[in-house]
């Protein structure tokens, strides 16, 4: 659904979420530069929490001693020790999330993204997608993804100029190995260049049907009359063309004006 997963997509680090894909894209670079330092610091923590740590916390030893007194009543030869495994760098990144701050007069206030309106949630979600596209575009050597991205109405709650930016970002992702599929009610999400991929879905008395792609309908026009096609898909015309039951083509502006009159 259009908005039900916006919070999870922006805050939960999973293979299926945008924030997860961003962290996955940058983790290798961070590991290469900082893994030795991270591992050293994590190892120091392990000395305090591990079952055999050199500087194990005395409070943990105290708990071990108390529990073992009870265990030894049943099994004199058995003992236990509390153990807290230290996380790897990969595990730390898997727990990554996104914190949202709102500017105030005195200092920024952190709020859960679910406390913001749908407009803010959607803008943050689309901003993450745009940044993911930017990463993939800059890193031409990155491993190609076989991930499917499905977005229901990516234009929701966005300004027209932002819709154009999101559209181009989705195109960039599709050129970086992602298979991008969107559903939209906005003509701004389509351009003449990508009109051939558009499928119109409509509902009639026989149920919901998917019409033939635009490329199948206007293949001849697309190949031989590119300027006319570009004109047909300008912002003023595309909403009529893509979301109408019938389309009437006329020779020029005069005929168009006559019909409107």
N, C-alpha and C positions, 0 to 999 in steps of 0.2 A: 504493500500500500504506500501511497505517496508520502505520508508523514509518520507512520507508526514506528518505523525503524530509524528515524533520524538521530535519536539520542544514542542508540546502540551503535550505529554506523560511525558516529563521531567520537565515541568514548571507549568502546570495547575493542581490545586488541585481539582480533580473530583473523583467520585467513580470508574471511568473507567480508570484512568491513574495510572502509576506506582508511581509517587510522591504522589498522593492522597492515594494510598494504604499504602505507607510507613508512612505518617503522621497519617493515621487512626490506624496503628498498634502501634504507640508509644504515641498517644495522651492520652490514658487512664493512662499510667504510669506517664506522665508529670502532668496530672490533679491531680492524687493522691498525688504527692509530692509538687506541687506548686500552686494548685488551690486557696487556702486561700490567699496566697500572691498576686497572680494575681488579684483576685476579689477585694482585698482591694485597690490596685493601680488603677484598673479600676473605682472603686467607687469614688475615689478622682477626677478622670477626670470628672465624671458625675456631680460633684458639680459645675463645671465651665460651663458645656454645657447643662445640663438638664433644662427644663422649670421651675423647682422648686428648682434648685440647691442652696445650701447655699452660695456659693461664685460665683454666676453667673457673667459672664463677663459683664462689663458695656457696652461694644460695642453692645452686644446682646440686652440688655435692651433698648438701644438707638434705635435700629432697630424696636423692638416691639412697642415702643412709636410712632415712625414715621408712621408705618403701621396702628396702631390702630386709629390714627387721621383720616386716610382715610376711614377705616372700619366704624367708628362711624358716619360718614356722612350719611351712609345708614342704619346702625343698631346700634343705640346708646348703646344697652345692650349687644353687642357682642364684644369680644376682642380676640386677638391672641397672641401667644408666640412662638418664634422659639424653637425647641427642637432637640437635637442631641443625639439619643440613644447610649449608650456605648455598645460596642460589648461584647459578651460572649467569654469565652475561646475557645469554639467550633467554633464560627464564625471567630475568629482570625486564627485558624489553617486551616479553609477552604480557607483562602486567601493566604496560604503559597505558595511559589514558589521556584525556584532554580536560584541562581545567579552564573554566571561562571566568573572566574578570570584567566587571563593569566599573567604569571610571566614576568616581565620586569626588567631591570637593576636597576632602581630606586625604583619602587614599583609596586605591581600587578595592572593590569588594568581590570576593569569590562566590559564585553561585553555581548551583548545578544547572547544566544545560537544559534539563527538563523544566526548570522554573522560568525559562524564557519563552516568548511566544513562538509560533510556528515560523514566522518570518525570520527571526534570528536563528532558529534551529536550522532552517533550510539554507540560509546564507552560509552558516558555518560548514554545513555538510558539503555544499557545492564548492566552497573555498578549499576544502580538503581535496576534493576531486581535481580542482584546477591545479593545486600544488603537486598532486601525484602525477598529473600529466606533464607538468614542468620538469619534474625529476626524470621521468622516463625520456623526455625529449632531449635533455641535456646529457644523459648517460646513454650514449648509443651502444655501449658495450654491455649494458645490463641484460640479464637473461630474459628472453622473451617469455611472456606469460601466456598461459592457456586458460586464463580466468574469464568467466562470463560475468558481465555487469548488467544487471537489469534495473532500470530506474523508471518509476511511474511518475510522469509529469514533472520532469526536472525544472520546469519553468515556474512552478508554484511559488508565490510570494516574492518573486524576484523582479527587479527593475528591468525594463527592456534591454538596456545596455549590458546588464549582468547576464541576461539570457543569452545574448550573443557570445559572451566570453565563455559561458558554460558549454555552449554548443561546440565551440572550437576546441575546448579542452577535451570533450568527449571524442571528438574526431582524432585528436592527438593520441588519446589512449587506444583508439581502435587501430591506429597505425603502429602502436608499440606492442602488439600481440594480444591485446584484450579484445574480446568480442563484446561489443556494446549494443544493447537493445533497449530502446526507450519507447514509452507510449506518451503521446502528447496531444493537447488540444490547441497548441499555439503554432501559428505559421512561422513564428520567429525561430523555431527549433529546426526548420528545414531551409535549405538553400538549393539553388538550381544545381549546384555541383553534386549534391547528395540526394537529390530528389528520386533518383533511380532506385534507391534502397527503401523508399517509403511504401508502406502497406496500409491501405485504408481499411478500417474495420467498422462495419455498420450493422445495424439491427433492423430486420424487417419482420414481416409476418411468419417467415420461415425460420427465424432465429438469427443468431449472430453469424455473420459471414465476413471473410476477408477478401477484399477485392484484389484483382491483379495489381501488381506493382505498377507504378507510374511509368517505369521504363518500358514495360510491355505495352502500355497504352499509347505512349507518345514516342516510341523508339525512332520512328522516321523523323519526327520533328527534332528530337534531341540530336540526331546525327547531322542533319542538313541545315537546321535553322537555329543554331546556338544563340545568336543575339535575340531572336524572338522568344526563345525559352527563358533567357535571362530576364527579359521584360515581363514575361508572364509570372515570374517568381519574385518580383519586387514586393516589398512589404504591403503595398496597397492592393496588390492583386492576389497574392498567394493565399490569403485567408479565404477568398472566394473560390479559388481554383481547387484547393485541397479539401475544403469542407462544404462542398455543394453537391446536391444530388445530380444536377446537370450543368455542363459547361458549354457555352456558346462562344465560338471564336469568330471574330469579325476582322475586317481588313485593317482598320485604323481607328484613331481617336474620334473622328467624325461620327462613325457608326456607333461607337460607344456612347458618345454624348446624346445621339438621337435615341438610343435605347433607354438611357437614363431619363430622358425627357418624357 
